[in-house]
């Protein structure tokens, strides 16, 4: 009963380094998304996908790339990390948004950029 | 524009007190969905409830109840006889029909003291 799995759970990067946060779900959900959580800011949508091959930008997409080659996986890439990207990242999936729109979240990935 | 406001940043109550967490939303759409999520100290995000804009019936689930009022654009959450295990950050979120961009409030941290 895995649900949404994120890796790694913790990561420390130096400014300018690149990395990928992995997200996988085993619920056959069409919708997947990435959020960042910062103190006092709530959860802000970075990118989302409504199905394989389809991605779109959320509220704070700059500095992040995504792709969706399969229904199960939705990795988030930081091409050149910056201290402003220090945050806790959550991946979430949903059956289809709207009426079926409750989000299932991963456990989160804490990223520190020095 | 869509917006969710949780004006209460932090609330402290003594165990067994009742507490209400406020959520005010803004949207021009007539079809939308409102959600509450709980984030306990362990960090995961747990879905509590979803309500669509056409269903203003209040809902009760054990010690939890939700009051949805379209006239005031509010979707408030009440915990009756609070317990220490209710200590968490609670997020209210909005999703408008036809979009896939969930808008979260900044959260309310609830501390229940023994």
Interface residues (C-beta under 8 A of the other chain):
Chain A: X31 X33 X35 X40 X41 X42 X43 X44 X45 X48 X50 X56 X58 X59 X88 X90 X92 X97 X98 X99 X101 X102 X103 X104 X105 X107 X108
Chain B: X6 X9 X33 X35 X37 X43 X44 X45 X47 X50 X52 X91 X93 X95 X97 X98 X99 X100 X101 X102 X103 X104 X105 X106 X107
